[in-house]
């Protein structure tokens, strides 16, 4: 579970961010602060894994507040001022969201947090300590997928079937777009409609790859991908 704090002087910004977070699993609201001094007091008493930080705060500006933290949590900046983006990355913020931002862009930022976050010891973590995971969109919801559990991907028009060690998930993304999103070195494309996880390959026979009980074809133009496995 990733525990988060919202720091913004605009109530509507709190509502938007919390609404987006409520659509995702494993995100838990810990508090809402409307200026940096209130946030400093809150953080002195509570531990959080993630902060949504506005920059144009009263009393103490966002980046000045961030510099006061000796061991800051993950930070996602939420602001209407794009000219401070470089300064934000120099302060190691996870992402820089320009208002108004939509849910798709918000989700990209959360995926960055999921892949780098080290939750506090008191948190219950749903994936293994070393596992990389992403939030992916199905028809009606977003689900968190552990990339190490993926056996293979199968194209289905504008959708992709993800076969994992536990289930099959239908994602509303083309296989080419999904492969870019996952960015995992263990995944290789062996056919225009199939991507497999190298670590789960049981055997390769002729023009077929076998993973568990699945038989997956190798495309003629993708044989070089398979040949690399033997080098």
C-alpha positions in Angstrom: 0.0 0.0 0.0 1.4 3.4 -1.0 0.4 6.1 1.5 0.1 9.6 0.1 -0.3 13.2 1.1 -1.8 16.1 -0.9 -0.3 19.6 -0.4 -2.2 22.2 -2.4 -3.9 25.5 -1.4 -6.8 24.8 -3.8 -9.6 22.5 -2.5 -10.6 21.5 -6.1 -7.1 20.2 -6.7 -7.4 18.0 -3.6 -10.7 16.7 -5.0 -9.2 15.9 -8.4 -6.1 14.1 -7.1 -8.0 12.1 -4.5 -10.6 11.2 -7.1 -7.9 9.9 -9.4 -6.2 8.0 -6.6 -9.6 6.4 -5.6 -9.7 4.8 -9.0 -6.5 2.9 -8.3 -5.7 0.0 -5.9 -2.9 0.3 -3.3 -3.1 4.0 -2.8 -4.2 5.2 0.6 -4.9 8.9 1.5 -3.1 9.9 4.7 -3.8 13.6 4.8 -4.5 16.9 3.1 -2.5 20.1 3.7 -3.2 23.5 2.3 0.2 25.1 2.9 3.8 24.0 3.5 3.9 24.8 7.2 0.9 22.6 7.8 2.6 19.9 5.8 5.8 20.1 7.8 3.8 19.6 11.0 1.9 16.7 9.4 5.1 15.0 8.2 6.7 15.3 11.7 4.0 13.0 13.0 3.2 10.7 10.1 5.1 8.7 7.5 4.0 8.8 3.9 5.4 7.2 0.7 4.2 9.8 -1.8 3.4 13.6 -1.8 1.5 15.4 -4.4 3.1 18.9 -4.1 1.8 22.2 -5.5 4.5 24.8 -6.0 2.6 28.1 -5.6 1.9 27.7 -1.9 1.3 30.4 0.7 3.9 31.1 3.4 6.5 28.7 1.9 6.8 27.8 -1.8 6.8 24.2 -2.8 10.4 23.7 -3.7 11.6 25.7 -0.7 9.5 23.3 1.4 11.0 20.3 -0.4 14.5 21.5 0.4 13.7 21.5 4.1 13.1 17.8 4.1 16.2 15.7 5.0 14.7 12.4 3.8 11.7 13.3 1.6 9.2 10.7 0.3 8.5 10.4 -3.4 7.3 13.7 -4.9 4.9 14.3 -7.8 4.7 18.0 -8.5 1.3 19.3 -9.5 1.5 22.9 -10.8 0.4 25.3 -13.5 3.9 26.6 -14.0 6.0 24.7 -16.5 9.0 26.9 -16.2 10.1 25.2 -12.9 10.3 21.7 -14.4 14.1 21.6 -14.6 14.5 22.7 -11.0 12.0 19.9 -10.0 14.1 17.2 -11.7 17.2 18.6 -10.1 15.4 17.9 -6.8 14.7 14.3 -7.9 11.0 14.6 -8.1 9.4 11.5 -9.7 7.2 13.5 -12.1 6.0 17.0 -13.0 2.3 17.3 -13.8 1.1 20.5 -15.4 -2.4 21.5 -14.4 -4.9 20.7 -15.7 -3.8 17.1 -16.2 -6.0 14.2 -17.2 -6.2 10.7 -15.7 -4.0 9.1 -18.3 -1.1 11.5 -17.6 -1.7 11.1 -13.9 -1.5 7.3 -14.3 1.9 7.6 -16.0 3.2 9.4 -13.0 1.8 6.8 -10.6 3.4 4.0 -12.6 6.8 5.7 -12.1 6.2 5.8 -8.3 5.1 2.1 -8.3 8.3 1.1 -10.0 10.6 3.1 -7.7 8.8 3.3 -4.4 10.1 1.7 -1.2 7.1 1.7 1.1 7.7 2.1 4.9 8.1 -1.2 6.8 4.6 -0.8 8.4 3.0 -0.9 4.9 1.5 -4.1 3.4 3.1 -4.5 0.0 1.1 -6.5 -2.5 4.0 -7.4 -4.7 7.4 -8.8 -4.0 10.2 -6.5 -3.0 12.0 -6.9 -6.3 9.0 -7.0 -8.6 8.3 -4.3 -11.1 4.7 -3.6 -11.7 2.5 -1.2 -13.7 -1.2 -0.1 -13.6 -2.9 -1.1 -16.8 -6.4 -0.3 -18.1 -9.1 -2.9 -18.7 -12.6 -2.0 -19.9 -13.9 -0.8 -16.5 -11.0 -0.4 -14.2 -7.2 -0.1 -13.7 -5.3 -3.1 -12.3 -1.8 -3.5 -11.1 0.2 -6.2 -13.0 3.4 -7.7 -11.8 5.6 -7.8 -14.9 7.6 -10.8 -13.6 4.4 -12.8 -13.6 3.7 -12.3 -17.3 4.0 -15.4 -19.4 3.2 -13.9 -22.8 1.2 -11.3 -24.6 -1.2 -11.9 -27.5 -2.6 -9.2 -29.9 -6.3 -9.0 -30.3 -7.0 -6.1 -32.6 -6.9 -2.9 -30.5 -6.7 -5.0 -27.3 -4.0 -7.3 -25.9 -4.4 -10.5 -23.9 -1.9 -10.7 -21.0 -1.4 -14.3 -19.8 0.2 -14.4 -16.4 1.0 -17.1 -14.0 -2.4 -16.7 -12.4 -4.9 -15.4 -15.0 -5.6 -13.9 -18.4 -6.2 -10.1 -18.5 -7.6 -8.2 -21.5 -6.0 -4.8 -21.8 -7.3 -2.0 -24.0 -4.0 -1.3 -25.7 -2.4 -2.5 -28.9 0.4 -4.9 -28.3 3.0 -2.5 -29.7 1.9 0.2 -27.3 1.8 -2.2 -24.4 5.3 -3.4 -25.1 6.5 0.1 -25.0 4.8 0.7 -21.7 6.2 -2.4 -20.1 9.8 -1.7 -21.2 11.1 -5.0 -19.7 14.2 -6.6 -21.1 12.8 -10.1 -20.4 10.0 -9.6 -22.9 10.8 -10.4 -26.6 8.5 -10.3 -29.6 8.6 -13.5 -31.6 5.6 -13.0 -33.9 3.6 -9.9 -35.0 0.9 -11.1 -32.5 2.9 -12.6 -29.7 5.5 -11.4 -27.1 6.9 -13.9 -24.7 8.8 -13.7 -21.4 12.2 -15.4 -21.8 12.3 -16.5 -18.2 9.1 -18.6 -18.6 10.1 -20.4 -21.9 10.1 -24.2 -21.2 11.3 -25.3 -24.7 11.6 -24.2 -28.3 10.8 -26.8 -31.0 10.8 -25.8 -34.6 8.7 -22.8 -35.1 7.0 -23.0 -31.7 7.8 -21.8 -28.2 6.3 -23.6 -25.3 5.5 -21.9 -22.0 3.7 -24.0 -19.5 0.9 -25.6 -21.4 0.8 -22.9 -24.1 2.1 -23.3 -27.6 3.1 -20.0 -29.3 4.1 -19.6 -33.0 7.4 -18.0 -34.1 7.0 -15.6 -37.0 9.5 -15.9 -39.9 10.7 -12.3 -39.6 11.2 -12.8 -35.8 13.5 -15.8 -35.8 16.5 -13.7 -35.2 15.0 -12.8 -31.8 14.9 -16.4 -30.9 18.4 -17.1 -32.2 19.8 -14.5 -29.9 18.7 -16.6 -27.0 21.3 -19.3 -28.0 24.2 -16.9 -28.3 
